[in-house]
Amino acid sequence: MATNGITGVILAGWLSTRMGGEDKGLLQINHKPLYRYVADRLAPQVAVLMINANRNEDAYQHGGFPVVADTFPGFAGPLAGMLTGLRLADSEWVAFVPCDVPVFPNDLVARLWENRQQASAAFASDDKGHDHPTFTLLHRALAPALEAFLHRGGRRVRARTGFCVNAFSQK
């Protein structure tokens, strides 16, 4: 499967509590919202691109991509956005990228695809060994287990939930 058969999802559905509730994806850099930089970089790497947002949907719709709200209630964080993407994607594989990191490899999705091996997920790490699990590629088959994890109160992406099993270096 080529990476062009993969759905891409920009994760912008969080409350941004550490930023006083300001919507990070809509922060302006050089008169352009942050999520647009992410969309411009991710769109050429995937077949379909959507934005997961739970507020300011009208502002995100100006980007021309479908905007989808969490299917799991209560602003449950990036995992809820990932569940939404897995549930709504037509493709078997879904690549996720956070809305607030505008610079990532132009071949990120290809790298994730190459390194998925026989797993049902792959996530990014940097050259210092730090994990970045919101840059991830997940198979739709993970949706039921992810939903069960959320129902049990799981919210942390870094909790080594078993969804992200294969890292790569962004060198």
Backbone bond lengths (Angstrom), bond angles and torsions (degrees), N, CA, C in turn:
res aa  C-N    CA-C-N  psi(-1)  N-CA   C-N-CA  omega(-1)  CA-C   N-CA-C  phi
1 M - - - 1.455 - - 1.521 109.52 -
2 A 1.307 116.38 130.69 1.465 120.60 175.41 1.525 109.35 -81.57
3 T 1.313 116.04 157.05 1.460 119.42 -178.46 1.520 112.07 -65.02
4 N 1.330 118.35 -17.07 1.458 118.59 179.87 1.530 112.69 -72.77
5 G 1.328 118.34 -3.43 1.455 121.67 174.04 1.519 112.37 -96.44
6 I 1.317 116.74 13.68 1.462 122.70 -175.67 1.529 109.43 -105.72
7 T 1.326 115.95 142.30 1.462 121.85 173.56 1.519 108.55 -87.42
8 G 1.312 116.66 140.41 1.463 122.02 175.31 1.510 110.41 -110.29
9 V 1.332 116.37 140.54 1.459 121.75 178.21 1.520 109.00 -130.49
10 I 1.333 115.75 125.88 1.458 121.64 172.44 1.517 106.81 -90.49
11 L 1.317 116.43 122.54 1.464 121.99 -178.45 1.531 109.92 -87.48
12 A 1.332 115.55 107.03 1.465 121.63 -179.58 1.524 110.60 -132.39
13 G 1.323 117.21 23.76 1.453 120.41 -172.31 1.503 116.31 -96.13
14 W 1.311 118.97 13.01 1.457 121.43 -172.89 1.513 111.36 -89.34
15 L 1.338 115.76 169.10 1.465 121.77 179.63 1.524 113.37 -85.26
16 S 1.318 118.45 -16.20 1.474 123.05 -179.97 1.522 111.74 56.53
17 T 1.310 116.42 48.10 1.463 120.72 -177.45 1.528 112.32 -62.62
18 R 1.326 117.99 -32.83 1.465 120.07 179.35 1.525 111.96 -72.29
19 M 1.327 116.74 -14.09 1.469 120.95 178.22 1.519 111.02 -110.17
20 G 1.313 116.84 22.85 1.453 120.23 178.39 1.511 113.66 69.74
21 G 1.309 116.57 22.16 1.459 121.08 177.97 1.513 114.93 85.78
22 E 1.336 117.55 0.65 1.464 119.30 178.74 1.520 109.76 -68.68
23 D 1.313 117.17 137.72 1.459 122.70 -177.82 1.525 109.01 -73.97
24 K 1.332 117.14 105.51 1.462 121.77 -173.89 1.518 112.98 -59.56
25 G 1.306 117.00 -39.72 1.459 119.87 -177.77 1.510 113.93 -63.91
26 L 1.331 116.69 -21.53 1.463 120.81 -178.46 1.522 113.40 -98.29
27 L 1.342 117.18 -1.49 1.464 119.61 175.35 1.526 108.94 -59.59
28 Q 1.308 116.11 139.04 1.460 121.50 -176.21 1.535 111.07 -92.41
29 I 1.318 115.35 132.97 1.456 122.63 170.90 1.524 105.55 -128.10
30 N 1.326 116.09 118.21 1.471 120.94 -175.79 1.527 111.57 53.12
31 H 1.314 115.92 43.49 1.467 123.81 176.47 1.530 113.62 65.30
32 K 1.310 115.92 25.77 1.463 120.90 179.49 1.526 107.92 -134.97
33 P 1.347 118.06 132.07 1.471 118.84 179.84 1.531 111.45 -64.42
34 L 1.304 114.97 143.88 1.463 122.02 -176.78 1.532 112.28 -53.33
35 Y 1.334 117.46 -42.07 1.467 119.61 -178.01 1.524 112.35 -61.40
36 R 1.354 117.45 -26.88 1.478 119.96 179.82 1.524 110.79 -67.50
37 Y 1.326 117.75 -35.92 1.463 120.21 176.20 1.527 109.66 -62.76
38 V 1.333 115.50 -41.67 1.462 120.74 179.05 1.528 109.82 -65.23
39 A 1.328 116.54 -46.10 1.471 121.07 -179.67 1.524 110.99 -61.46
40 D 1.323 117.23 -42.96 1.467 120.62 -179.58 1.521 111.66 -61.90
41 R 1.326 117.02 -32.29 1.459 120.68 -178.99 1.532 111.36 -83.87
42 L 1.337 117.46 -36.24 1.469 120.72 -176.10 1.528 112.96 -82.98
43 A 1.315 118.44 -37.04 1.470 121.74 -174.54 1.531 114.03 -52.38
44 P 1.329 120.25 -43.92 1.471 119.06 -179.97 1.534 113.59 -68.28
45 Q 1.327 117.03 -12.79 1.463 120.94 -175.99 1.526 113.24 -94.20
46 V 1.334 117.76 -8.64 1.462 121.25 -174.52 1.523 110.71 -132.61
47 A 1.323 116.03 164.38 1.465 121.13 178.97 1.523 111.54 -78.81
48 V 1.319 115.85 -40.23 1.461 122.97 -177.84 1.516 107.64 -134.98
49 L 1.326 116.37 140.71 1.453 120.87 178.17 1.519 109.04 -124.56
50 M 1.330 116.50 134.43 1.459 121.40 174.09 1.522 108.62 -133.74
51 I 1.322 114.68 161.90 1.461 121.30 179.87 1.516 108.42 -117.45
52 N 1.313 116.74 127.04 1.463 122.29 174.81 1.517 107.63 -92.58
53 A 1.344 116.67 111.74 1.462 122.02 179.58 1.520 108.85 -141.79
54 N 1.322 115.98 140.23 1.460 121.39 -178.96 1.528 113.05 -110.53
55 R 1.293 116.53 3.03 1.467 122.39 176.00 1.520 107.30 -157.63
56 N 1.303 116.09 163.52 1.466 121.71 -178.49 1.526 112.57 55.04
57 E 1.326 115.72 32.88 1.462 120.25 -177.31 1.522 112.61 -56.09
58 D 1.341 116.80 -38.07 1.469 119.93 -179.71 1.521 111.21 -60.37
59 A 1.317 117.26 -41.38 1.466 120.72 179.78 1.526 110.66 -64.69
60 Y 1.328 117.14 -40.72 1.462 120.17 179.16 1.529 111.67 -69.36
61 Q 1.313 117.77 -29.85 1.463 120.45 -179.54 1.521 112.35 -66.63
62 H 1.329 117.41 -19.96 1.464 120.16 177.50 1.526 111.35 -63.26
63 G 1.323 117.41 -17.95 1.463 121.16 178.57 1.517 113.16 -73.99
64 G 1.335 117.13 -14.16 1.460 120.35 178.26 1.515 114.84 86.16
65 F 1.327 117.48 7.64 1.459 121.38 179.25 1.524 108.99 -109.57
66 P 1.330 117.54 153.07 1.463 118.77 175.60 1.523 110.75 -60.09
67 V 1.318 116.29 138.98 1.462 122.59 177.91 1.520 106.94 -113.52
68 V 1.327 115.89 126.40 1.462 120.91 -177.09 1.525 109.79 -125.59
69 A 1.320 115.60 136.25 1.463 121.69 177.20 1.525 109.53 -89.28
70 D 1.319 115.27 158.48 1.466 120.34 178.01 1.524 110.98 -54.11
71 T 1.316 115.61 139.02 1.462 121.02 172.96 1.522 110.15 -88.32
72 F 1.323 117.40 -12.67 1.460 123.45 176.99 1.523 107.17 -100.23
73 P 1.325 119.57 133.09 1.458 121.67 -172.50 1.534 114.22 -75.26
74 G 1.328 114.83 157.64 1.454 121.11 165.55 1.499 118.45 86.76
75 F 1.329 120.50 29.34 1.464 121.47 178.54 1.531 110.38 46.68
76 A 1.309 116.97 61.34 1.461 122.25 -174.45 1.523 113.49 -83.40
77 G 1.324 117.99 9.90 1.455 121.08 174.47 1.520 113.97 90.78
78 P 1.336 116.02 -168.74 1.457 120.59 -174.42 1.520 114.07 -60.25
79 L 1.327 117.96 -32.10 1.471 118.58 179.16 1.523 111.29 -63.70
80 A 1.328 117.57 -34.32 1.467 120.56 176.78 1.527 109.80 -66.44
81 G 1.323 116.78 -38.57 1.458 119.90 175.73 1.516 111.95 -65.18
82 M 1.326 115.88 -37.44 1.457 119.71 177.22 1.528 110.84 -65.92
83 L 1.324 116.74 -42.12 1.466 120.16 177.02 1.526 109.89 -60.06
84 T 1.323 117.10 -43.65 1.459 120.92 178.67 1.523 110.78 -59.07
85 G 1.324 116.52 -47.24 1.459 120.36 179.04 1.513 112.53 -60.59
86 L 1.332 116.73 -42.49 1.464 120.52 179.33 1.524 110.87 -64.42
87 R 1.321 116.79 -38.93 1.469 121.22 -179.16 1.529 112.62 -71.19
88 L 1.316 117.66 -33.62 1.466 120.46 -172.94 1.526 114.65 -97.79
89 A 1.305 117.58 -15.09 1.472 120.44 -178.07 1.522 111.17 -71.01
90 D 1.316 114.99 142.64 1.462 120.47 173.59 1.527 111.51 -84.27
91 S 1.320 116.94 -18.89 1.463 121.12 -178.58 1.529 110.39 -87.88
92 E 1.328 115.55 162.56 1.467 120.56 177.53 1.525 111.85 -74.48
93 W 1.322 117.03 -30.76 1.462 122.69 -176.71 1.517 110.01 -115.53
94 V 1.332 115.36 141.98 1.463 121.40 -178.87 1.527 108.75 -131.89
95 A 1.327 115.75 128.15 1.465 121.98 176.90 1.528 108.18 -99.08
96 F 1.328 116.20 134.30 1.464 122.46 -178.95 1.522 109.78 -118.03
97 V 1.336 114.53 140.52 1.458 121.82 178.91 1.528 107.47 -140.46
98 P 1.346 118.59 137.22 1.463 119.80 177.36 1.527 111.03 -72.14
99 C 1.328 115.82 153.32 1.465 121.41 -176.93 1.517 113.44 -75.43
100 D 1.324 117.73 -11.79 1.463 120.15 -170.68 1.516 114.31 -111.11
101 V 1.319 117.64 17.73 1.466 121.06 176.61 1.535 107.01 -127.26
102 P 1.323 116.67 91.92 1.462 119.73 -172.30 1.521 115.66 -76.22
103 V 1.324 117.37 -14.93 1.460 119.41 -178.42 1.523 109.10 -116.48
104 F 1.301 114.94 116.65 1.462 123.31 174.90 1.518 106.67 -150.41
105 P 1.327 118.34 166.03 1.469 119.66 -174.01 1.527 113.08 -56.94
106 N 1.331 115.21 139.55 1.463 120.58 175.71 1.521 112.33 -66.32
107 D 1.329 116.27 -12.62 1.454 121.19 177.33 1.532 111.26 -118.98
108 L 1.337 116.56 27.82 1.460 121.10 -178.26 1.525 112.00 -53.44
109 V 1.320 117.65 -49.93 1.460 120.93 -176.18 1.520 110.17 -63.98
110 A 1.308 117.46 -40.38 1.470 120.33 177.20 1.522 110.93 -62.53
111 R 1.330 117.24 -41.01 1.466 120.76 178.16 1.523 111.24 -64.72
112 L 1.323 116.00 -43.47 1.470 119.05 177.43 1.518 110.21 -61.82
113 W 1.328 116.67 -43.11 1.461 121.09 179.73 1.524 110.53 -61.47
114 E 1.309 117.35 -46.76 1.470 121.71 -179.12 1.523 111.78 -61.59
115 N 1.314 117.62 -33.13 1.457 121.82 -173.75 1.518 114.46 -99.42
116 R 1.311 116.79 9.09 1.466 118.41 179.82 1.521 110.65 -74.11
117 Q 1.334 117.13 -21.41 1.461 124.74 -177.96 1.517 109.04 48.10
118 Q 1.287 119.28 -128.04 1.463 121.19 179.96 1.527 111.51 -100.99
119 A 1.324 116.41 15.88 1.463 121.01 -179.07 1.526 110.48 -84.40
120 S 1.306 115.33 173.69 1.458 119.60 175.91 1.523 110.26 -106.82
121 A 1.342 116.32 14.39 1.455 120.62 177.63 1.514 110.16 -161.06
122 A 1.325 115.51 154.65 1.457 122.48 172.07 1.514 106.42 -147.03
123 F 1.337 117.19 141.79 1.453 119.63 176.74 1.516 109.67 -135.07
124 A 1.325 115.30 165.46 1.453 121.23 -174.24 1.520 111.60 -91.55
125 S 1.319 114.47 148.54 1.462 121.56 167.51 1.522 106.60 -135.72
126 D 1.320 115.91 157.91 1.459 118.20 -179.10 1.523 110.17 -93.95
127 D 1.306 115.89 -179.47 1.467 120.10 -176.43 1.522 113.19 -71.43
128 K 1.331 117.76 -5.92 1.460 121.78 175.49 1.526 111.37 -98.93
129 G 1.336 116.60 3.16 1.454 120.30 178.38 1.514 114.88 85.32
130 H 1.335 117.70 8.74 1.465 120.79 177.52 1.521 109.67 -82.06
131 D 1.312 116.25 129.62 1.459 121.05 178.94 1.524 110.96 -76.40
132 H 1.320 115.34 145.32 1.459 123.15 175.41 1.529 107.30 -132.08
133 P 1.333 116.57 73.58 1.462 119.76 -170.52 1.517 115.71 -71.55
134 T 1.338 119.49 -7.09 1.459 117.43 173.51 1.526 111.19 -83.11
135 F 1.321 117.85 -8.97 1.460 122.30 165.88 1.518 104.92 -93.63
136 T 1.314 116.10 93.48 1.456 118.20 -170.73 1.514 112.60 -144.80
137 L 1.304 115.14 158.82 1.462 123.64 175.20 1.518 106.34 -123.03
138 L 1.325 116.15 120.80 1.464 121.17 -177.54 1.516 110.90 -124.27
139 H 1.310 115.12 146.60 1.459 121.41 174.62 1.524 108.52 -87.65
140 R 1.323 116.84 143.45 1.475 120.90 -178.69 1.517 113.21 -58.71
141 A 1.319 117.64 -23.84 1.468 120.47 179.86 1.530 112.03 -62.62
142 L 1.332 118.18 -17.17 1.462 121.38 179.59 1.528 113.07 -78.23
143 A 1.311 118.36 -11.33 1.471 121.41 -174.56 1.533 113.11 -55.65
144 P 1.327 121.59 -48.10 1.467 119.46 -179.44 1.533 113.45 -61.80
145 A 1.327 117.28 -41.22 1.470 120.07 179.24 1.528 110.57 -67.82
146 L 1.316 117.24 -38.46 1.457 120.80 178.21 1.526 110.22 -66.14
147 E 1.314 117.06 -42.31 1.466 119.85 178.24 1.526 111.03 -63.16
148 A 1.319 117.73 -41.53 1.469 121.13 177.56 1.526 110.48 -62.48
149 F 1.326 117.31 -40.65 1.464 122.05 177.62 1.534 110.46 -60.29
150 L 1.322 117.06 -44.31 1.462 121.27 178.35 1.529 111.23 -64.67
151 H 1.319 117.37 -40.65 1.473 120.66 178.65 1.532 111.52 -64.30
152 R 1.341 116.89 -28.75 1.470 120.37 177.51 1.528 111.58 -80.38
153 G 1.310 116.98 0.70 1.456 120.92 178.84 1.511 114.30 97.88
154 G 1.316 118.12 1.69 1.458 121.34 178.78 1.513 111.00 -66.07
155 R 1.315 116.79 134.00 1.458 121.37 179.91 1.523 112.52 -136.57
156 R 1.300 118.43 -22.58 1.455 121.51 -172.73 1.514 112.47 -83.74
157 V 1.303 115.61 124.34 1.464 121.30 176.46 1.516 109.92 -69.01
158 R 1.317 118.22 -36.90 1.463 122.41 -177.20 1.523 113.34 -78.52
159 A 1.290 118.16 3.98 1.464 121.55 -175.06 1.526 113.17 -76.79
160 R 1.337 117.79 10.55 1.473 120.95 -179.61 1.517 110.71 50.12
161 T 1.303 114.39 57.60 1.456 121.99 -176.05 1.522 112.66 -75.91
162 G 1.298 117.62 -6.09 1.448 120.55 -176.31 1.514 112.40 94.90
163 F 1.321 118.07 -2.97 1.456 120.35 179.42 1.519 111.41 -83.36
164 C 1.320 118.10 -27.56 1.455 122.11 -177.62 1.523 107.95 -115.69
165 V 1.310 116.27 106.85 1.444 118.83 -170.39 1.528 114.73 -120.75
166 N 1.320 118.06 -4.72 1.455 118.48 -172.69 1.520 110.25 -142.41
167 A 1.308 117.01 111.89 1.466 121.41 -177.01 1.516 111.17 -96.96
168 F 1.321 116.66 161.62 1.451 122.04 171.28 1.507 108.38 -138.70
169 S 1.294 116.39 160.69 1.460 121.37 178.30 1.499 109.48 -93.78
170 Q 1.322 117.36 140.55 1.465 121.30 179.48 1.529 111.53 -90.37
171 K 1.292 118.61 20.86 1.482 121.45 179.28 1.503 110.71 -56.80
